[in-house]
Amino acid sequence: MGAEPKLVEPVRGMEPVRVVEPVTTVVDGVVREVRTPALAAAPVQGSLGDIPFDNAAQAPNEAVLARKEADGSWRDVTAAEFAAEVLAVAKGLIAEGLREGDRLAIMARTTYEWTLLDFAGWAAGLVTVPIYPTSSALQARWIIQDSGAVACAVEDTAQARIISAERANLPWLAHLWEFDTGAIGRLVKAGERIPDALVHARRGNRTPESVATLIYTSGTTGRPKGCVITHANFFAEVDNSIELLHPVFKSVSKDPASTLLFLPLSHVFGRMVAVGCLRARVKLGHAPSIRTEDLLADLAGFRPTFLLAIPYVLEKVYNTARATAEKMGRASSFDRAARIARRVGESVEGKAPGPVLRAARAVYDPLVYRRIRAALGGRVRYILSGGSPLGRRLAAFYTGAGIEVFEGYGLTETTGASTVTPPQRPRLGTVGWPLPGTAVRIAPDGEVLLAGRHVFAGYWNSGQALPYGSWLATGDIGELDADGYLTITGRKKDLIITSGGKNVAPAPLEDWLRAHPLVGQCMVVGDNRPYIAALITLEPDGLWHWRQMHKKQNVPIRELVRDEELLADLQRAVDDANQLVSRAESIRRFAVLPGDFTEARGHLTPSLKLRRGAIARDYADRIDELYRNRGPGEG
């Protein structure tokens, strides 16, 4: 295949886009490697700290952010205003004694202050260190200790207390600032006598190879490790993403591109998009609360054109819409609309839908699809999905409902996405082609290997750097098809080997079941066991609706998990999931747990990934029950 950028033929009247086709390497009839040439040149000087000032020089009056006011309205922040704020806060950081290369920890929800302090830290020559706002005292202490952070900014009093309680173990932590008590204003005041030139001199000392941030992996096992991400890593990631996803970041519609970010800035996915928005001058808003009513209100007020989401959020929107339809006595109508949307969505891979399918979609657009779009603010045309595989069914539904889905795959170690759905070239169920400038290789054992300028420099305090061009072993298992699309089939360490020697990847079954309205989380088990089984938790909103429909509002949860009607509904969901796999890989039995897997109980990472070892330990008795008293055909 060619390696030069070229215009892809328009799809159904859409505008052509600039895409670089991947180059594949085939060994013994199997695609083993795919490389996509870069769309953006690597900067030879400068850092992320320059972005606000470059924006102010090039488009001072353009709105690059928006802040929510006390009355719920949104106020635009121009490029010139943001640059002035970044400069003032950077001067305050210098006035407080922070030196170039010092680490500054930030522990807060997704707020304007988070992004402001991030860029101010870079402008002052610092290295910023995110801490999840839900972290425990021990987790926060470890990150501050390991990174050697000399200052920490938190959002509220509760977080300030967590850090304060650990100050005795952090003798070098000189500063603790709290956003809610006016920390930003005090930093601005402290920096009034610092000359602007000092900030600009520090910016000038930063290069693309300088360390920008230490992002600690959430860690499904053991202590988190700090990923050393350079400014060059970020530039490679965001610049190629902006060029590739032209319709998203540069907006080809009448509505200027904008997004409301509600995923944590402490996670590389959210952080990458925030940096990309500032780089592309896409208006960025922040939504700190992900409570359903708060988020829906923010979406309605901000009205973004694209969203960053994880599959869990998209599953919840879908399930809530269906539950509402069922409550109104329109469940069958919603299900028909969903089937039609999936058929329309699947048609993007080939032949355009015929007149009958188009007519059916037109009928359901005002009844169902427009309501889905309205729940997301009314103007959303694109969704960037990552964190875990979205699955073909949901991707097809949203596409058919009028929202184009770009699915990506990556790690903290790769500064975000390493593969992404190419515009107008979707292949549902895959995570797309390599991001321009990225190479993907499949090892002999099926492990996915990655290389490119966005791959991190190594782990903090490890004493080892990762040379550019080295292959990063991801721990994920995947496959490349003949056209270079990557499909992730599971985690290498999560592969289950039954006592009969069958290798089973749990992710496809788990992803399918989590899409069911009644299912909160699912963990497939069966390592060294005679067959596959599963632990299932119940989704609170879905369960509440099920209780109403079956008039079982007063049945205690411990009785409800053994209710025959509930188990029958879940069995149908399991039967559907089993159609994805062979008999030897299918779920034979399952247990419904009375409580959900949560981060607080140690069962989920902050990015909502299962801590399988902790769950298996805490529910060992329930797992053992699944393999006792087997009926005919079970094992």
Secondary structure as GFF3:
##gff-version 3
##sequence-region A 1 635
A	DSSP	beta_strand	6	7	.	.	.	ID=ss1
A	DSSP	beta_strand	18	19	.	.	.	ID=ss2
A	DSSP	beta_strand	23	27	.	.	.	ID=ss3
A	DSSP	beta_strand	30	36	.	.	.	ID=ss4
A	DSSP	three_ten_helix	48	50	.	.	.	ID=ss5
A	DSSP	alpha_helix	51	58	.	.	.	ID=ss6
A	DSSP	beta_strand	63	68	.	.	.	ID=ss7
A	DSSP	beta_strand	74	78	.	.	.	ID=ss8
A	DSSP	alpha_helix	79	95	.	.	.	ID=ss9
A	DSSP	beta_strand	103	107	.	.	.	ID=ss10
A	DSSP	alpha_helix	112	123	.	.	.	ID=ss11
A	DSSP	beta_strand	127	131	.	.	.	ID=ss12
A	DSSP	alpha_helix	137	147	.	.	.	ID=ss13
A	DSSP	beta_strand	151	154	.	.	.	ID=ss14
A	DSSP	alpha_helix	157	164	.	.	.	ID=ss15
A	DSSP	three_ten_helix	167	169	.	.	.	ID=ss16
A	DSSP	beta_strand	175	178	.	.	.	ID=ss17
A	DSSP	three_ten_helix	179	181	.	.	.	ID=ss18
A	DSSP	alpha_helix	183	190	.	.	.	ID=ss19
A	DSSP	alpha_helix	196	205	.	.	.	ID=ss20
A	DSSP	beta_strand	211	216	.	.	.	ID=ss21
A	DSSP	beta_strand	226	230	.	.	.	ID=ss22
A	DSSP	alpha_helix	231	244	.	.	.	ID=ss23
A	DSSP	alpha_helix	246	246	.	.	.	ID=ss24
A	DSSP	pi_helix	247	251	.	.	.	ID=ss25
A	DSSP	beta_strand	258	261	.	.	.	ID=ss26
A	DSSP	alpha_helix	268	280	.	.	.	ID=ss27
A	DSSP	beta_strand	283	286	.	.	.	ID=ss28
A	DSSP	alpha_helix	292	302	.	.	.	ID=ss29
A	DSSP	beta_strand	306	309	.	.	.	ID=ss30
A	DSSP	alpha_helix	311	327	.	.	.	ID=ss31
A	DSSP	alpha_helix	331	346	.	.	.	ID=ss32
A	DSSP	three_ten_helix	347	349	.	.	.	ID=ss33
A	DSSP	alpha_helix	355	364	.	.	.	ID=ss34
A	DSSP	pi_helix	365	369	.	.	.	ID=ss35
A	DSSP	alpha_helix	370	375	.	.	.	ID=ss36
A	DSSP	beta_strand	382	385	.	.	.	ID=ss37
A	DSSP	alpha_helix	392	400	.	.	.	ID=ss38
A	DSSP	beta_strand	404	411	.	.	.	ID=ss39
A	DSSP	three_ten_helix	412	414	.	.	.	ID=ss40
A	DSSP	beta_strand	416	420	.	.	.	ID=ss41
A	DSSP	beta_strand	433	434	.	.	.	ID=ss42
A	DSSP	beta_strand	438	442	.	.	.	ID=ss43
A	DSSP	beta_strand	447	452	.	.	.	ID=ss44
A	DSSP	beta_strand	472	480	.	.	.	ID=ss45
A	DSSP	beta_strand	486	491	.	.	.	ID=ss46
A	DSSP	three_ten_helix	492	494	.	.	.	ID=ss47
A	DSSP	beta_strand	496	497	.	.	.	ID=ss48
A	DSSP	beta_strand	503	504	.	.	.	ID=ss49
A	DSSP	alpha_helix	507	514	.	.	.	ID=ss50
A	DSSP	beta_strand	519	525	.	.	.	ID=ss51
A	DSSP	beta_strand	532	538	.	.	.	ID=ss52
A	DSSP	alpha_helix	540	550	.	.	.	ID=ss53
A	DSSP	alpha_helix	557	560	.	.	.	ID=ss54
A	DSSP	alpha_helix	564	578	.	.	.	ID=ss55
A	DSSP	three_ten_helix	583	585	.	.	.	ID=ss56
A	DSSP	beta_strand	587	593	.	.	.	ID=ss57
A	DSSP	alpha_helix	612	618	.	.	.	ID=ss58
A	DSSP	alpha_helix	620	625	.	.	.	ID=ss59
###
